[in-house]
Structure formats: C-alpha cells, structure tokens
Amino acid sequence: MVDYYQIFENLPEEEKIAWETARRFVDDEIIPIIAEYFENYKFPIHLVKEMGELGLLGVNLPEEYGCPGLNNMAYGLVMMELERGDSGIRSFASVQSSLVMYPIFTFGSEEQKKKYLPKLAIGEMIGCFGLTEPDFGSDAGSIKTTAVDDGNHYILNGTKMWITNGSIADVAVVWAKLNGEIKGFIVEKGTPGFTTTEIKHKMSLRASVTSELHFEDCRIPKDNILPKTSGLKSALICLNQARYSIAWGSLGSAIASYEAALNYAKERIQFGKPIASFQLVQKKLVWMLTEITKAQLILAQLAKLKDAGKVKHTQISMAKMNNVSMALEIARVARDIHGANGITLDYVPIRHLLNMEAVNTYEGTYDIQTLIIGRDITGFQAFR
Ligand SMILES: Cc1cc2nc3c(=O)[nH]c(=O)nc-3n(C[C@H](O)[C@H](O)[C@H](O)COP(=O)(O)OP(=O)(O)OC[C@H]3O[C@@H](n4cnc5c(N)ncnc54)[C@H](O)[C@@H]3O)c2cc1C
C-alpha cells in the first residue's frame, strides 16, 4: 500500500482488519475478473453476498441492525480498497451503504430499520437511490416526481435517471414531492407501476448497473414513506455520506493507476534503459505520489472529524472535489506512461480514467462542489 507519510501505520486493530479484509477481497475476487466484466458491460452480482458476509456493506452503521458498526476510518479504508478494484464495485457499495441503508437508518421508522437494514447488510437485498431525473441533475430541488396522498397509499408518478443499481435493486429509496415538499419513499421491486430500464452505451462505469426508474400511478403503502425526511436537505445529507465514500474511493483508484505506472515504468525499456530512469517520467511519478499523499492527509483528518461528529459538509465537498479530480489526472498520466499498451484493458489506467469521468460528475460535479465551498467562504451563493 502506498503510504509515503506513514499516515496509516499503527491503526487500531478493528480498522486494520476491515482494511485487510477489503484488500484481500479485491485482490482475490475483483482484480482477476474486472477487466472482462468492464468490457462486457457486466456487474459481478455474484459477489454481493460475499461482500455482505465480509462486512463490507453498511460498514459504519450499528450492529444493532446487523451492520458491522465500525467507525468512519474503517468505512473509508474499505471504500478505498473497493475502488482500487473498480469504481463500479465501490459505487455499488456506496449506494447500498450511504444512499440506501443510511437514509433508512437516519430517516426511517423502527419497523423500516428492522425490516430492511439486516438484509441489506448481508447482501440479501440490493438497494438503489433515485433522486436525479432526466431534466434535473445538479438542480435536484426542482425534481418533478410527485407523491399524492390517496388514503392508505401514496401514488408516485415520474422518472428517475442515472440510477446506480436501479435494475438489480430489490428496494429503491425514491425522492418525490408530496404537497410541494421533497420526501423520501421506499419502493419495493415488483410494485405495480414501478419499472426500470438499464442505460446502455456507457463508456464509464461499465461494470456497474445504471438505470432509469419509471413510476406510473405506482401505489405504495403509507408506511413506506421515510417519516423523518423533510425537504431537499434530507437527500443532501445522504449525498454527503456518499461523497465521503467517493473521496476515499477515488484515492484507491489513484493508487491503482500510480502503482501500475510505477511498475510499468521500471520494466519498459526504451533507448536501452527502463523508462523510469528518465527524468520526465520520474517527474510524473513523483507528482502522482505527492498528490496521493495530499489526498491521504485530507482523508485521515476528514475521518477524524467525522468520527468526532465535527465534520462540515463543505469539508466533505472539498475532499470529493479534490480527490476525484486528482484521481482523474493521475489516471491520464498513468495511461500516458503506458504508451500504446495503456489504451488496452490489459492495463488498469484506462479503465480508471474512464470510470473517473463519471465519478467526477455524480453526487455533485466538480463545479457544484466548488460552488458549495465558494458559498461557505464568501457568503454568496453562485448557483443561480
Ligand atoms: C454513472 C452514474 C451513476 C449515477 N448514479 C446516480 C444514483 O444512483 N442516483 C441518483 O440520484 N443520481 C445518480 N447519478 C446522477 C448524478 O448525480 C448527476 O449526473 C449529477 O448530479 C449531475 O447532474 P447532470 O448529469 O444532470 O448534469 P447537469 O446538472 O446538467 O450539469 C451539466 C454541467 O453543468 C454544470 N453546472 C450545473 N449547474 C451549474 C451551476 N449552477 N453553475 C455552474 N455550473 C453548473 C455542471 O457542473 C456540469 O458540468 C449518476 C450519474 C452517473 C453518470
């Protein structure tokens, strides 16, 4: 593991075990197969239960509901390892943990928590999170999906777009306007009026299922509202959790690209010497390691702040913005160091580069995170 500043030495046993478990899972189960899954547009769904059994889902949620009950450092390290494998795997785990389990835990009733969380934790159920719509991405407050009170039911109408895990999910956390206010609802697979369509032709996150969700007079029981949700801020609180996991995940992606570039540079001979012996190549490698180290320092402090209950959402935004952008650039430079070989899936950087394009966009683009931080430091909002 790349740790130039010895930031992750002397971790408590619990964090070390979670990290090593995720690392072994990625080395044994993900890395050997992922290029083929990426190329063939498949998500390795057969690994979901194993992820659950290993405690890689809902890492920072309490044992009381069948979850591992670990801290945010452990959660981050697990996400870092999963994305060292592939962004599609980390996206699956982030959505399941931060965007499905977390909202049910935070905004759900006791019955909802008991019903869904233990099954989601062991991978017996898969979840998705539907906020984005065809016409509203960054401007999530303007979503058009509606929920109408109909006595014992709510009736949902609308379309959600770009939904990770959509077509494979047993349960969807869906955001819709009830009397003009955004609320969260739980919609189970098979509910009449709820259908999904998988989005094809993606050149990024190919080893991940991305779907549209359609709701046409979809009647769900009244008990399926997440009772403690109130307005867009509830959805944004969930996105914050997801951004935290993305900030860690993108570090894993950057490490994968850097390690590949370093190894390749030491072995590739040009002009009679390993290309790693040329100053320009060394400059690129040193730049990568420096950026990775800066990202690690940000994350180690962010985890501490989060565990102490002191973290600001703007600090999470900065980590997401910086680390994803860093991983994207590192993947590009690593691809360059691989020369022509770098455009094939035989080497990891191109896959990470393509994945990072989507990761840079989702859960709030680079520019949106910039505006969030800009508002914080200036007091002026520049969104509209
Ligand atoms: C693979 C993938 C998986 C996803 N998974 C999910 C999911 O599980 N659930 C879910 O709900 N959504 C999901 N999304 C959607 C994602 O969160 C949105 O794509 C994202 O919020 C951006 O929205 P948009 O694509 O509509 O872009 P837009 O909002 O249309 O933005 C386009 C461009 O305009 C810029 N822009 C927008 N507004 C401003 C402004 N005020 N000032 C300056 N620049 C601005 C943006 O930064 C961006 O560069 C996923 C997306 C992808 C690609």
Ligand as a Chemical Component Dictionary entry (heavy atoms), coordinates in Angstrom:
data_LIG
# 
_chem_comp.id                   LIG 
_chem_comp.type                 NON-POLYMER 
_chem_comp.pdbx_formal_charge   0 
_chem_comp.three_letter_code    LIG 
# 
loop_
_chem_comp_atom.comp_id 
_chem_comp_atom.atom_id 
_chem_comp_atom.alt_atom_id 
_chem_comp_atom.type_symbol 
_chem_comp_atom.charge 
_chem_comp_atom.model_Cartn_x 
_chem_comp_atom.model_Cartn_y 
_chem_comp_atom.model_Cartn_z 
_chem_comp_atom.pdbx_ordinal 
LIG C1  C1  C 0 -22.781 6.501  -13.756 1  
LIG C2  C2  C 0 -23.682 7.413  -12.983 2  
LIG C3  C3  C 0 -24.341 6.947  -11.859 3  
LIG C4  C4  C 0 -25.236 7.769  -11.158 4  
LIG N1  N1  N 0 -25.925 7.269  -10.065 5  
LIG C5  C5  C 0 -26.907 8.009  -9.502  6  
LIG C6  C6  C 0 -27.752 7.458  -8.486  7  
LIG O1  O1  O 0 -27.568 6.314  -8.046  8  
LIG N2  N2  N 0 -28.777 8.212  -8.013  9  
LIG C7  C7  C 0 -29.020 9.467  -8.458  10 
LIG O2  O2  O 0 -29.979 10.082 -7.993  11 
LIG N3  N3  N 0 -28.229 10.036 -9.420  12 
LIG C8  C8  C 0 -27.188 9.344  -9.942  13 
LIG N4  N4  N 0 -26.387 9.886  -10.925 14 
LIG C9  C9  C 0 -26.688 11.224 -11.414 15 
LIG C10 C10 C 0 -25.655 12.268 -10.990 16 
LIG O3  O3  O 0 -25.711 12.527 -9.627  17 
LIG C11 C11 C 0 -25.866 13.503 -11.871 18 
LIG O4  O4  O 0 -25.416 13.142 -13.166 19 
LIG C12 C12 C 0 -25.129 14.731 -11.370 20 
LIG O5  O5  O 0 -25.757 15.240 -10.215 21 
LIG C13 C13 C 0 -25.053 15.854 -12.422 22 
LIG O6  O6  O 0 -26.289 16.074 -12.988 23 
LIG P1  P1  P 0 -26.458 16.108 -14.596 24 
LIG O7  O7  O 0 -25.803 14.908 -15.153 25 
LIG O8  O8  O 0 -27.889 16.311 -14.885 26 
LIG O9  O9  O 0 -25.612 17.342 -15.067 27 
LIG P2  P2  P 0 -26.085 18.932 -15.066 28 
LIG O10 O10 O 0 -26.655 19.229 -13.743 29 
LIG O11 O11 O 0 -26.939 19.110 -16.287 30 
LIG O12 O12 O 0 -24.692 19.610 -15.250 31 
LIG C14 C14 C 0 -24.025 19.709 -16.514 32 
LIG C15 C15 C 0 -22.823 20.646 -16.353 33 
LIG O13 O13 O 0 -23.268 21.938 -15.931 34 
LIG C16 C16 C 0 -22.591 22.322 -14.742 35 
LIG N5  N5  N 0 -23.487 23.106 -13.893 36 
LIG C17 C17 C 0 -24.756 22.786 -13.488 37 
LIG N6  N6  N 0 -25.255 23.763 -12.733 38 
LIG C18 C18 C 0 -24.288 24.698 -12.629 39 
LIG C19 C19 C 0 -24.202 25.959 -11.945 40 
LIG N7  N7  N 0 -25.191 26.445 -11.175 41 
LIG N8  N8  N 0 -23.062 26.685 -12.066 42 
LIG C20 C20 C 0 -22.024 26.188 -12.825 43 
LIG N9  N9  N 0 -22.042 25.026 -13.467 44 
LIG C21 C21 C 0 -23.172 24.295 -13.376 45 
LIG C22 C22 C 0 -22.188 21.008 -14.079 46 
LIG O14 O14 O 0 -21.088 21.202 -13.186 47 
LIG C23 C23 C 0 -21.835 20.168 -15.278 48 
LIG O15 O15 O 0 -20.530 20.458 -15.681 49 
LIG C24 C24 C 0 -25.441 9.094  -11.604 50 
LIG C25 C25 C 0 -24.730 9.582  -12.717 51 
LIG C26 C26 C 0 -23.852 8.757  -13.393 52 
LIG C27 C27 C 0 -23.121 9.290  -14.584 53 
# 
loop_
_chem_comp_bond.comp_id 
_chem_comp_bond.atom_id_1 
_chem_comp_bond.atom_id_2 
_chem_comp_bond.value_order 
_chem_comp_bond.pdbx_ordinal 
LIG C1  C2  SING 1  
LIG C2  C3  SING 2  
LIG C2  C26 DOUB 3  
LIG C3  C4  DOUB 4  
LIG C4  N1  SING 5  
LIG C4  C24 SING 6  
LIG N1  C5  DOUB 7  
LIG C5  C6  SING 8  
LIG C5  C8  SING 9  
LIG C6  O1  DOUB 10 
LIG C6  N2  SING 11 
LIG N2  C7  SING 12 
LIG C7  O2  DOUB 13 
LIG C7  N3  SING 14 
LIG N3  C8  DOUB 15 
LIG C8  N4  SING 16 
LIG N4  C9  SING 17 
LIG N4  C24 SING 18 
LIG C9  C10 SING 19 
LIG C10 O3  SING 20 
LIG C10 C11 SING 21 
LIG C11 O4  SING 22 
LIG C11 C12 SING 23 
LIG C12 O5  SING 24 
LIG C12 C13 SING 25 
LIG C13 O6  SING 26 
LIG O6  P1  SING 27 
LIG P1  O7  DOUB 28 
LIG P1  O8  SING 29 
LIG P1  O9  SING 30 
LIG O9  P2  SING 31 
LIG P2  O10 DOUB 32 
LIG P2  O11 SING 33 
LIG P2  O12 SING 34 
LIG O12 C14 SING 35 
LIG C14 C15 SING 36 
LIG C15 O13 SING 37 
LIG C15 C23 SING 38 
LIG O13 C16 SING 39 
LIG C16 N5  SING 40 
LIG C16 C22 SING 41 
LIG N5  C17 SING 42 
LIG N5  C21 SING 43 
LIG C17 N6  DOUB 44 
LIG N6  C18 SING 45 
LIG C18 C19 SING 46 
LIG C18 C21 DOUB 47 
LIG C19 N7  SING 48 
LIG C19 N8  DOUB 49 
LIG N8  C20 SING 50 
LIG C20 N9  DOUB 51 
LIG N9  C21 SING 52 
LIG C22 O14 SING 53 
LIG C22 C23 SING 54 
LIG C23 O15 SING 55 
LIG C24 C25 DOUB 56 
LIG C25 C26 SING 57 
LIG C26 C27 SING 58 
# 
